[in-house]
Structures are given as C-alpha cells and as structure tokens.
Amino acid sequence: MPPRTVKRRLGDVLLEQGLITEDRLKECVALQRTAGQSLASVLLSKQYLNEEDLVVTLSEQLGIPHIRVANYKIPKEVLDEVPESLAQQYQMLPVSVTGDVLTLAMSDPLNIMALDDLRMLTSYEIEPVVAVSSELSEAINRHYGGKQGDELYNELVGDSKSDENLDLVEEQQDISDISSLKAEAEEGPVIRLVNLILANALEMGASDIHVEPYEKTLRVRYRVDGVLEETKSPPKNMQPALLSRLKIMSNLDISEHRIPQDGRFRIKFRGREIDFRISFLPCYYGEKVVMRILDKSSLTLDLEKLGFEEQPMEAFRESLKLPFGMILLTGPTGSGKTTTLYSALHRLNDTGRNIVTVEDPVEYELYGVNQVPARPEVGLSFAAALRSILRQDPDIVMVGEIRDEETGDIAVKAALTGHLVLSTLHTNDAASVFTRLTDMGLEPFLVQSSVAVAAAQRLMRRVCPDCKQTIKVPEEVLTRIQYRHPPNGHKPTFVRGWGCGKCKDTGYKGRLAVIEAMPNFPELQDLIMKRAPSMDIKRQGIKCGMKSLRQNALAKAAKGLTTIEEVLRVSPAD
C-alpha cells in the first residue's frame, strides 16, 4: 500500500481553513527558518494554533487518520522496528505492523524526510497517522523508557511548578543544522526536566549540581551546606538529550564526547539572574556534569558580615590598609575564598584606585573593577595576563590563583614594586603558604619581604536554629579537643541539632566561614629565610598572637553557632 501523505504545505492548508492569518503565517515561517523547528512547533509555541485544531486539520484536509496515543500499549516487537533515536528526533511512534505496512503516529505527517529515512531503514511501506504532539512525546518516553523510567520521570517532573519561574537568559537560537541530539534536546519534556533540576537546586540552596551516568541509572545529586544529597533520578534513556540540552544552553559542542568541556550559562529565576558554571568530564558510561551555582543575590560583599572572629578580622583590616604587599588566601575548593576576596575588593573599590583582576573564570561581576578572564587555550594564562595588567597602571591586583613559579614570581615582584596583590593558593593552613611559595622555586627573601598576611579558610555547617539544644560537654573532652577557656571567664554554650523538618533531620541549616589569619610577624622572618617547616612557622605565629583554625572554629561552637563535630571535621589539631 503506498503512503497516503499528500505533499501540500501545512501553511497553505491552514490559510484555506481560516485558522491563521497570512501575517502570522509569515512571522512563524521566518521563526521556523531561524530556530530550526517545524512550522507546527512554532505555531503551537506562539499559541496561534492549538494541538487539537492542528490534528483535526491535518486529518481532514490530508486524508490522514488521527489517533489518541495516550493510552496505547504497543508491543515490544513493534517498538523494535523504529530506533529510539529516530523516534525522539522525528517525534514518531510505531503503532502496528500489518504485513509489509508499518503504521506510524506522527505530530508532523508532512515530514517527508522522516518518512523516507524510516522507509529506507525498515523496508516497510509507511502509513502515517497524526497524533497530538504532547501526547505523542509522553508516549515515546513511556514506551522507550520502560515503565520504571517513566515512573521516575513522572515523579520528578509530574505536578511540580518549580520551573515555571525559570527562563534561560541570552540563549543562542541560531540552530539551523539540527542533528539528532539537538532535536532531542529541544523537545518540551527535556527542557522541562532540565529546568526542574535547576529550579530544585535553587530552592534547596545548593551550591553545586552533579549529574553522574552509570550503567543503568543517571544519578542527580545536590551539594547543600557542603554535603552531597541524592535526589530522584531521571530515566536513563533521557541521558543523551539531557546532556545535549545543557551543552546547548552553555554554547558547547554537542557532538564532542571525548574530551572535557567547560562553559557557563545564565538563567532568570523568580526575578533573580543566576549564573551557572558547568563542566563536562568524559566517564565510562557517558559524561559526568558538575554545575556550580553563582547566585549574585546571595553574595555577601561586606567583610564585616562574614562573621570572622576578632583576631583574623583585625589582621584583614590592617592588611587592606597597606599600600603594597601580598594577601594570600588558602583553602580547598568551595571553602568561600572567592567570596572573601571579593569582599576585600569591595572594601577597596573606590574612584581613586585602579583595580584589575585576572580570574579563571570570572565568577561574579564587580562594578568598578576591571576583570580579565584567563584563557590558557589562546595563551592568556595567569602569568601572561598578570604581565599585561602591570602595564595598565594598577593600584590593586587580584590573581585568581598562584599555580606555578612564573605566576608566583610576577605576583611577588608586583607586591614589591608598589602594588597590593590578592590571590589564592592550595595549602592546608596559613603557615604552609610560606613553604609552598618557596617549594615553587621562589627565593625565601622575596617571600619574606612580599607576603603581608596569609590566611586559611573553611566553611562549617551552621546548627539548625529550630531544633538546636544546649548540651553539656565534659571538661576532659574540651581538653582533648584543645578548647581553651577565655580569660574573661565567659561560659561556653555548646549545642547540637537533633533534626527536624526544617533541616531535613540533619541538625544543620546554612553555613558560616571560619578563618585563621597569620600576619607576617617579624619573629617569622628568620624561619622563612631558613626554609623552616610549616609546623614551626605555625607554632611561632600562635606565640605571636595568631588564633589557629581550630581555636577560631571552637569559638564559633562555644557561641552556639555550630557543633563540636563540625569543628573536628573542618579543622586540624594545633
């Protein structure tokens, strides 16, 4: 039986029926060419036509039957005749096989390319029937994803309204050459799934989103208050489309799966513009994705509101008054170093100073600060950018990270020639900053002369205010954890969170920063010159008045802000 598809343009049929005006048709045809979507999709998205009118028009005018696929149960052997990738790409679903005729439900039965591709692939005669687009999309996901995948998908995206206030900002729409993956990524269910994953993360106050592929599952986890929490997984069969959607949003190459890719995108959520930094890493069962959430509205740029204890806060205040020197901050990824540095820049930022930064990447935009994104792939490394910055008459320079001897050497010399330099390192504590710089190959006398203050920072979980209770800690325990009673005799108030609905039974809600700050005391200079071990430098710094990370963390616990367990988790013993 020959196919009954009539090669008439959909727009002409709709004009004849009076279902659309000529002006609206021209507008949609122009959008179709730029967006790379079908005319039917554009008409539906612009709400110039509803799905039922489209189906009835196609059915009556083209002599193609229409069916409702919402409750169809299709045998596996029929589904096997059409690969899932083609079904998703062309939005078509095999319904039955009779002899050498394959009946195919389609949202756009005038798609001659889809019919020809399938005819060549299967050797069947294709008999198209028209179906409502939304029902067809759900049926494709249901049948190809299997019952378990569909149930998980419905649990994830079913009745939630979280994504209704979420819009992609500045997304590129010039998609003319659409591959299979691109077509899948632009389908409604995939867009809704991605939006919901992002919206749920923002509602939970997450700092990162992890999407991890395994053999039979696709795991999604959120980092909330520094700890990863697993959520319901989307169906495994949506993995390619989900990852492609994220790459499209980030303007990355969706055809590249062999090498890591990094990008960023911006969304608007409930009136707030939020940046996402995204990283793709090829793994055994697909690409693992990590998205860092950069929410400007939650950024605290007031140094006084960071909650530092008295000694480190005073050390910071004094260092920011210096005309030159290096302020170096250390700590693991996600310990709040960037926030602290930006708060310092915010305090220094005025019309009388030229402030330039080089970052990889620029995480937050600061008005009045000239921010340079490092691009190593084109030769703009930290060292190369820093050299150019020093020719820009800067007063204050921030380098995202000192990673090598070349960058460290330029930064040190900049600090010795009248510039205030702020940067980060990866070491365990403040004292290790000095030994790390000399291990890079920098001369001890340059390190000793240039570093004004070294600091180490961590983020601790804040105890939940709704379920916290005061606890009594035995004196021998306080001695073992190195707690020192304050000289004024103030009694400590140690607490524990017992878990409630507000904190999801964790006992913690939110985070707070704890920091140790070591000024370059005169007593340290001989130790630095002799390349003394970091432990010796730390002991001398404590003798000179520095409060260690452990002591600053215990001070937070004694005020009832966190727990002793958190103190032991984030701070090493003195």
C-alpha positions as CSV (number, residue, x, y, z in Angstrom):
1,M,0.0,0.0,0.0
2,P,1.5,3.3,-1.0
3,P,1.8,6.0,1.7
4,R,-1.1,8.5,1.7
5,T,1.0,11.5,2.5
6,V,0.0,14.5,0.4
7,K,2.8,16.9,-0.4
8,R,0.9,20.1,0.5
9,R,2.4,22.7,2.7
10,L,0.8,23.0,6.1
11,G,0.7,26.8,6.0
12,D,-1.4,26.7,2.8
13,V,-3.9,24.3,4.4
14,L,-4.3,26.4,7.5
15,L,-4.8,29.5,5.4
16,E,-7.5,27.8,3.4
17,Q,-9.3,26.8,6.6
18,G,-9.0,30.3,8.0
19,L,-7.2,29.0,11.1
20,I,-4.4,31.5,10.8
21,T,-3.8,34.9,9.2
22,E,-1.2,35.5,6.4
23,D,0.7,37.9,8.6
24,R,1.0,35.3,11.4
25,L,2.0,32.6,9.0
26,K,4.8,34.8,7.6
27,E,6.0,35.5,11.1
28,C,6.1,31.8,12.0
29,V,7.8,30.8,8.8
30,A,10.5,33.3,9.5
31,L,10.9,32.0,13.0
32,Q,11.0,28.4,11.7
33,R,14.0,29.2,9.5
34,T,16.0,30.8,12.3
35,A,15.1,28.4,15.1
36,G,15.3,25.3,13.1
37,Q,11.9,23.9,14.4
38,S,9.0,22.6,12.4
39,L,6.3,25.1,11.4
40,A,3.8,23.2,13.6
41,S,6.0,23.6,16.6
42,V,6.4,27.3,16.0
43,L,2.6,27.8,15.6
44,L,2.0,25.9,18.8
45,S,4.7,27.7,20.8
46,K,3.3,31.1,19.6
47,Q,-0.2,29.9,20.6
48,Y,-1.5,30.8,17.2
49,L,-2.9,27.3,17.0
50,N,-3.9,24.7,19.5
51,E,-2.9,21.0,19.2
52,E,-6.5,19.7,18.6
53,D,-7.1,22.2,15.7
54,L,-3.8,21.1,14.2
55,V,-4.6,17.4,14.4
56,V,-8.1,17.8,13.0
57,T,-6.9,20.0,10.1
58,L,-4.2,17.5,9.1
59,S,-6.6,14.6,9.4
60,E,-9.5,16.1,7.4
61,Q,-7.6,18.0,4.7
62,L,-4.9,15.5,4.0
63,G,-6.9,12.3,4.4
64,I,-4.7,11.0,7.2
65,P,-6.5,9.3,10.2
66,H,-5.8,10.7,13.7
67,I,-5.4,8.7,16.9
68,R,-5.0,9.4,20.6
69,V,-1.8,7.6,21.7
70,A,-2.1,8.5,25.5
71,N,-3.4,5.1,26.5
72,Y,-1.9,2.9,23.7
73,K,0.0,-0.2,24.7
74,I,2.4,-1.0,21.9
75,P,4.1,-4.5,21.7
76,K,7.9,-4.6,22.1
77,E,8.4,-6.2,18.7
78,V,6.6,-3.2,17.0
79,L,8.7,-0.7,19.0
80,D,11.9,-2.5,17.9
81,E,11.2,-1.6,14.3
82,V,12.0,2.0,14.9
83,P,15.2,3.0,16.8
84,E,14.6,5.2,19.8
85,S,17.0,7.9,18.4
86,L,14.8,8.3,15.3
87,A,11.6,8.2,17.3
88,Q,12.8,11.0,19.5
89,Q,14.4,13.0,16.6
90,Y,11.3,13.0,14.4
91,Q,8.7,12.6,17.2
92,M,7.1,9.5,15.8
93,L,5.9,6.2,17.3
94,P,5.3,2.9,15.6
95,V,1.7,1.7,16.4
96,S,1.3,-1.6,14.5
97,V,2.7,-3.8,11.7
98,T,0.3,-5.4,9.2
99,G,2.0,-7.3,6.5
100,D,4.5,-5.0,4.9
101,V,2.9,-1.8,6.2
102,L,4.1,0.0,9.4
103,T,1.5,2.4,10.9
104,L,3.3,5.4,12.4
105,A,1.9,8.0,14.7
106,M,3.5,11.4,14.0
107,S,2.9,15.0,15.1
108,D,4.0,16.2,11.6
109,P,3.0,13.7,8.9
110,L,4.2,16.1,6.2
111,N,7.8,15.5,7.3
112,I,8.8,13.7,4.1
113,M,12.4,13.4,5.3
114,A,11.4,11.4,8.3
115,L,9.2,9.1,6.3
116,D,11.9,8.5,3.7
117,D,14.5,7.8,6.4
118,L,12.3,5.2,8.1
119,R,11.2,3.6,4.8
120,M,14.9,3.1,3.8
121,L,15.8,1.8,7.3
122,T,12.9,-0.7,7.8
123,S,11.9,-1.6,4.2
124,Y,8.3,-1.2,5.2
125,E,5.6,0.9,3.5
126,I,4.8,3.6,6.0
127,E,1.3,4.6,6.7
128,P,1.3,7.8,8.8
129,V,-1.4,8.8,11.3
130,V,-1.5,12.1,13.1
131,A,-1.3,12.4,16.9
132,V,-1.4,15.3,19.4
133,S,2.2,16.4,19.9
134,S,2.2,16.5,23.7
135,E,0.5,13.0,24.0
136,L,2.9,11.6,21.4
137,S,6.0,13.0,23.3
138,E,4.8,11.4,26.5
139,A,4.0,8.1,24.8
140,I,7.5,8.0,23.2
141,N,9.2,8.5,26.6
142,R,6.8,6.0,28.2
143,H,7.4,3.2,25.7
144,Y,11.1,3.6,25.1
145,G,12.0,4.4,28.6
146,G,10.2,1.5,30.1
147,K,7.7,1.5,33.0
148,Q,10.4,2.2,35.6
149,G,11.9,5.1,33.8
150,D,8.5,6.6,33.1
151,E,7.5,6.4,36.7
152,L,10.7,8.0,37.8
153,Y,10.3,10.7,35.2
154,N,6.7,11.4,36.4
155,E,7.8,11.6,40.0
156,L,10.5,14.1,39.0
157,V,8.5,16.4,36.7
158,G,4.9,15.4,37.3
159,D,3.0,18.0,39.3
160,S,5.9,20.3,40.3
161,K,5.5,24.0,39.4
162,S,9.2,24.8,40.4
163,D,10.3,25.6,36.9
164,E,7.5,27.9,35.9
165,N,9.5,31.0,37.0
166,L,12.8,29.9,35.3
167,D,14.0,31.3,32.0
168,L,17.2,30.9,30.2
169,V,19.0,34.3,29.6
170,E,20.8,35.1,26.4
171,E,20.4,31.6,25.0
172,Q,21.6,31.3,21.4
173,Q,18.8,30.3,19.0
174,D,20.7,30.2,15.6
175,I,20.2,26.4,15.2
176,S,20.0,25.8,11.5
177,D,21.8,22.4,11.1
178,I,20.0,20.2,13.6
179,S,21.5,16.9,14.5
180,S,19.6,14.1,16.2
181,L,20.9,15.1,19.6
182,K,20.0,18.7,19.0
183,A,16.4,17.8,18.0
184,E,16.0,15.7,21.2
185,A,17.4,18.4,23.4
186,E,14.9,20.9,22.1
187,E,11.8,18.8,23.0
188,G,9.5,20.0,25.7
189,P,10.0,17.2,28.2
190,V,13.8,17.5,28.1
191,I,13.6,21.3,28.6
192,R,11.2,20.9,31.4
193,L,13.4,18.2,33.1
194,V,16.5,20.4,32.9
195,N,14.6,23.4,34.2
196,L,13.2,21.4,37.1
197,I,16.7,20.1,38.1
198,L,18.0,23.7,38.2
199,A,14.9,25.1,40.0
200,N,15.0,22.3,42.7
201,A,18.7,23.1,43.3
202,L,17.9,26.8,43.8
203,E,15.0,26.1,46.1
204,M,17.2,23.8,48.2
205,G,20.0,26.4,48.4
206,A,22.5,24.1,46.7
207,S,26.0,25.3,45.7
208,D,26.6,22.6,43.0
209,I,24.6,20.1,40.9
210,H,26.2,16.7,40.0
211,V,24.8,14.6,37.1
212,E,26.5,11.3,37.0
213,P,26.0,8.5,34.4
214,Y,26.2,4.8,35.4
215,E,25.4,1.6,33.5
216,K,21.7,1.5,34.2
217,T,21.0,4.8,36.1
218,L,21.6,8.5,35.8
219,R,22.2,9.9,39.3
220,V,21.5,13.6,40.2
221,R,22.9,15.0,43.4
222,Y,22.9,18.5,45.0
223,R,25.6,19.9,47.3
224,V,23.7,21.5,50.2
225,D,25.7,23.1,53.0
226,G,28.8,21.4,51.8
227,V,27.3,17.8,51.7
228,L,26.1,16.0,48.6
229,E,22.4,14.9,48.8
230,E,20.9,12.4,46.2
231,T,17.6,13.2,44.6
232,K,15.2,11.1,42.4
233,S,16.9,10.0,39.2
234,P,15.6,10.8,35.7
235,P,15.2,7.8,33.4
236,K,18.5,6.6,31.8
237,N,17.1,6.9,28.3
238,M,16.9,10.7,28.7
239,Q,20.7,11.0,29.4
240,P,21.8,12.0,25.8
241,A,19.0,14.6,25.4
242,L,19.6,16.0,28.9
243,L,23.3,16.4,28.4
244,S,22.8,17.9,24.9
245,R,20.3,20.4,26.3
246,L,22.9,21.5,28.9
247,K,25.6,21.9,26.2
248,I,23.2,23.9,24.0
249,M,22.5,26.2,27.0
250,S,26.2,26.6,27.5
251,N,27.1,27.1,23.8
252,L,29.3,24.0,23.8
253,D,29.9,21.4,21.1
254,I,27.2,18.7,21.5
255,S,29.0,16.4,19.1
256,E,32.1,16.2,21.3
257,H,32.1,13.5,23.9
258,R,35.8,12.5,24.1
259,I,37.4,15.5,25.8
260,P,36.3,17.7,28.8
261,Q,34.4,20.9,28.1
262,D,33.7,23.9,30.3
263,G,31.2,26.6,29.8
264,R,28.6,28.8,31.6
265,F,25.0,30.0,31.1
266,R,22.7,32.3,32.9
267,I,19.0,31.8,33.9
268,K,16.4,34.1,35.5
269,F,14.6,32.5,38.5
270,R,11.9,34.4,40.3
271,G,13.3,37.7,39.2
272,R,16.9,36.9,40.1
273,E,19.6,36.4,37.4
274,I,21.8,33.4,38.4
275,D,25.0,32.2,36.6
276,F,25.9,28.6,36.3
277,R,29.5,27.4,35.6
278,I,29.4,24.0,34.0
279,S,32.0,21.3,33.4
280,F,31.6,18.1,31.3
281,L,34.0,15.2,32.0
282,P,34.0,12.0,29.9
283,C,33.5,8.9,32.1
284,Y,33.0,5.2,31.3
285,Y,29.2,5.4,30.9
286,G,28.9,8.9,29.5
287,E,29.8,12.4,30.5
288,K,29.6,13.5,34.1
289,V,28.4,17.1,34.6
290,V,29.0,19.4,37.5
291,M,27.3,22.8,37.6
292,R,28.5,25.5,40.1
293,I,25.7,27.9,41.1
294,L,26.8,31.5,41.3
295,D,23.9,33.5,42.8
296,K,24.8,37.2,43.0
297,S,21.8,37.9,45.2
298,S,23.3,35.7,48.0
299,L,26.8,37.1,47.7
300,T,27.8,39.0,50.8
301,L,30.3,41.7,49.9
302,D,30.6,43.2,53.4
303,L,33.8,42.0,55.1
304,E,32.3,42.7,58.5
305,K,29.3,40.4,57.8
306,L,31.4,37.4,57.0
307,G,31.4,36.6,60.7
308,F,35.2,36.3,61.3
309,E,36.5,36.2,64.9
310,E,38.2,39.3,66.3
311,Q,41.9,38.4,65.6
312,P,41.6,37.3,61.9
313,M,39.2,40.2,61.2
314,E,41.7,42.7,62.6
315,A,44.5,41.1,60.6
316,F,42.5,41.5,57.5
317,R,41.5,45.1,58.2
318,E,45.1,46.1,58.8
319,S,46.4,44.3,55.6
320,L,43.9,46.1,53.4
321,K,45.3,49.5,54.6
322,L,48.8,48.6,53.2
323,P,50.0,50.4,50.1
324,F,51.7,47.2,48.8
325,G,52.3,43.5,49.7
326,M,50.5,40.2,49.2
327,I,47.3,39.0,50.8
328,L,47.1,35.2,50.2
329,L,44.1,33.1,51.0
330,T,44.2,29.3,51.1
331,G,41.7,26.5,51.4
332,P,40.0,23.7,49.4
333,T,37.6,24.2,46.5
334,G,34.3,25.5,47.8
335,S,35.6,27.0,51.0
336,G,34.5,30.6,50.3
337,K,37.8,32.0,49.3
338,T,36.3,33.9,46.3
339,T,33.7,35.5,48.5
340,T,36.3,36.7,51.0
341,L,38.5,38.1,48.2
342,Y,35.5,39.8,46.5
343,S,34.5,41.3,49.9
344,A,38.0,42.7,50.3
345,L,37.9,44.2,46.7
346,H,34.5,45.7,47.5
347,R,36.0,47.5,50.5
348,L,39.0,48.7,48.5
349,N,36.9,49.7,45.5
350,D,36.7,53.5,45.1
351,T,37.2,56.0,42.3
352,G,40.8,56.8,43.4
353,R,42.1,53.3,42.8
354,N,42.6,51.2,39.6
355,I,41.7,47.6,40.5
356,V,42.3,44.8,37.9
357,T,41.7,41.1,38.3
358,V,42.6,38.0,36.3
359,E,40.3,35.1,37.0
360,D,39.5,31.6,35.6
361,P,36.7,32.1,35.2
362,V,35.2,35.4,36.3
363,E,32.6,34.3,38.9
364,Y,30.9,37.5,39.8
365,E,30.8,40.9,38.1
366,L,32.0,43.8,40.3
367,Y,31.3,47.3,39.1
368,G,34.3,49.5,39.1
369,V,36.7,46.5,38.9
370,N,38.4,45.6,35.6
371,Q,38.0,41.8,35.4
372,V,40.1,39.8,32.9
373,P,39.0,36.1,32.2
374,A,42.1,33.9,31.8
375,R,42.1,31.9,28.5
376,P,45.0,29.4,28.5
377,E,43.9,27.9,25.2
378,V,44.8,31.1,23.4
379,G,47.9,31.9,25.5
380,L,46.3,34.2,28.1
381,S,47.5,32.3,31.2
382,F,47.6,33.9,34.7
383,A,51.2,34.8,34.2
384,A,50.7,36.3,30.7
385,A,47.6,38.3,31.9
386,L,49.4,39.5,35.0
387,R,52.3,40.8,32.9
388,S,49.9,42.8,30.8
389,I,47.9,44.0,33.9
390,L,51.1,45.5,35.4
391,R,51.4,47.7,32.3
392,Q,47.9,49.0,33.0
393,D,48.9,51.3,35.9
394,P,47.1,49.2,38.6
395,D,46.9,50.0,42.3
396,I,45.4,46.7,43.3
397,V,45.7,43.4,41.5
398,M,43.8,40.2,42.2
399,V,45.1,36.9,40.7
400,G,42.6,34.0,40.8
401,E,45.2,31.5,41.8
402,I,49.0,31.2,42.0
403,R,49.5,27.9,40.3
404,D,53.2,27.9,39.2
405,E,56.5,29.5,39.7
406,E,56.1,32.0,36.9
407,T,52.8,33.4,38.2
408,G,54.2,33.5,41.8
409,D,57.4,35.3,40.7
410,I,55.5,38.0,38.8
411,A,53.0,38.4,41.7
412,V,55.8,38.7,44.3
413,K,57.6,41.3,42.2
414,A,54.4,43.2,41.7
415,A,53.9,43.3,45.5
416,L,57.5,44.6,46.0
417,T,57.0,47.4,43.4
418,G,54.1,49.3,45.0
419,H,51.1,47.1,44.3
420,L,48.7,45.4,46.7
421,V,48.2,41.8,45.4
422,L,45.4,39.5,46.4
423,S,45.5,35.8,45.4
424,T,44.8,32.2,46.5
425,L,46.9,29.1,47.0
426,H,46.0,25.4,47.7
427,T,47.6,24.5,51.0
428,N,46.3,23.1,54.3
429,D,46.8,26.1,56.6
430,A,48.2,29.7,56.7
431,A,51.7,28.7,57.7
432,S,52.0,26.4,54.7
433,V,51.7,29.4,52.4
434,F,55.3,30.4,53.0
435,T,56.7,26.9,52.5
436,R,54.5,26.4,49.4
437,L,55.9,29.6,47.7
438,T,59.5,28.5,48.4
439,D,58.8,25.0,47.1
440,M,57.6,26.6,43.9
441,G,61.1,27.9,43.4
442,L,60.7,31.4,44.8
443,E,63.6,32.8,46.8
444,P,62.9,32.9,50.6
445,F,64.0,36.6,50.9
446,L,61.3,37.5,48.2
447,V,58.6,35.6,50.0
448,Q,59.6,37.1,53.4
449,S,59.5,40.6,52.0
450,S,56.3,40.4,50.0
451,V,53.7,38.4,52.0
452,A,51.7,40.7,54.3
453,V,49.2,38.2,55.6
454,A,48.5,34.5,54.9
455,A,45.0,33.1,55.7
456,A,43.3,29.7,55.6
457,Q,39.5,29.4,55.3
458,R,36.9,26.7,55.7
459,L,33.1,26.6,55.7
460,M,31.3,24.9,58.6
461,R,27.7,23.9,58.7
462,R,25.6,26.1,60.9
463,V,23.4,24.3,63.5
464,C,19.7,24.4,62.8
465,P,18.1,27.2,64.9
466,D,14.8,25.3,65.1
467,C,16.0,22.1,66.7
468,K,19.2,23.0,68.5
469,Q,19.6,22.2,72.2
470,T,22.2,23.1,74.7
471,I,24.4,20.2,75.7
472,K,26.9,19.7,78.5
473,V,30.4,18.8,77.4
474,P,32.7,17.1,80.0
475,E,35.9,19.0,80.8
476,E,38.1,16.1,79.7
477,V,36.5,16.3,76.2
478,L,37.1,20.0,76.0
479,T,40.8,19.4,76.9
480,R,41.1,16.6,74.3
481,I,39.7,18.9,71.5
482,Q,42.1,21.7,72.6
483,Y,39.4,24.1,73.8
484,R,40.8,27.0,75.9
485,H,38.6,28.8,78.2
486,P,38.6,32.6,77.6
487,P,40.4,34.7,80.1
488,N,37.2,36.7,80.9
489,G,35.6,33.6,82.3
490,H,32.7,33.6,79.9
491,K,30.9,30.2,80.0
492,P,30.7,28.5,76.6
493,T,27.3,27.4,75.2
494,F,27.8,24.2,73.2
495,V,24.8,22.9,71.2
496,R,23.6,20.1,69.0
497,G,20.9,19.9,66.4
498,W,18.6,17.0,66.9
499,G,17.0,17.1,63.4
500,C,13.6,18.4,62.4
501,G,11.6,19.1,59.2
502,K,13.2,22.4,58.7
503,C,16.7,20.9,58.3
504,K,15.6,17.6,56.8
505,D,16.7,15.8,60.0
506,T,20.3,16.7,59.6
507,G,20.6,19.1,62.5
508,Y,22.2,21.7,60.3
509,K,21.0,24.6,58.1
510,G,23.2,27.1,56.3
511,R,26.9,27.6,56.6
512,L,29.4,30.0,58.2
513,A,33.0,30.9,57.5
514,V,35.9,30.2,59.8
515,I,39.4,31.6,59.1
516,E,42.9,31.8,60.5
517,A,44.9,34.8,59.5
518,M,48.7,35.0,60.1
519,P,50.3,38.4,59.6
520,N,54.0,38.4,58.6
521,F,55.2,38.9,62.2
522,P,58.9,40.0,62.5
523,E,59.5,36.8,64.5
524,L,58.6,34.7,61.5
525,Q,61.1,36.2,59.1
526,D,64.2,34.2,60.2
527,L,62.2,31.0,60.0
528,I,61.0,31.8,56.4
529,M,64.6,32.7,55.4
530,K,65.8,29.3,56.8
531,R,63.0,27.4,54.9
532,A,61.7,26.1,58.3
533,P,58.9,23.5,58.2
534,S,55.3,24.9,58.2
535,M,54.7,23.5,61.7
536,D,57.5,25.6,63.2
537,I,56.1,28.7,61.5
538,K,52.6,27.9,62.8
539,R,53.9,27.5,66.4
540,Q,55.7,30.8,66.2
541,G,52.7,32.5,64.7
542,I,50.5,31.3,67.6
543,K,53.1,32.6,70.1
544,C,52.8,36.0,68.4
545,G,49.1,36.1,68.8
546,M,47.6,34.3,65.8
547,K,44.4,32.3,66.6
548,S,44.6,28.9,64.8
549,L,41.8,27.5,62.6
550,R,40.9,25.1,65.5
551,Q,40.6,27.9,68.0
552,N,38.5,30.1,65.7
553,A,36.2,27.1,65.0
554,L,35.9,26.3,68.7
555,A,35.0,29.9,69.4
556,K,32.0,29.5,66.9
557,A,30.9,26.3,68.7
558,A,31.2,28.0,72.1
559,K,28.8,30.7,70.9
560,G,26.2,28.0,69.9
561,L,26.6,28.6,66.1
562,T,27.9,25.2,65.2
563,T,28.7,21.8,66.8
564,I,31.9,20.3,68.1
565,E,31.5,17.5,65.5
566,E,31.7,20.2,62.7
567,V,34.8,21.7,64.4
568,L,36.6,18.4,64.3
569,R,35.5,17.8,60.7
570,V,36.9,21.1,59.3
571,S,39.9,22.0,61.5
572,P,43.1,20.1,62.2
573,A,44.6,19.9,65.7
574,D,47.1,22.5,66.7
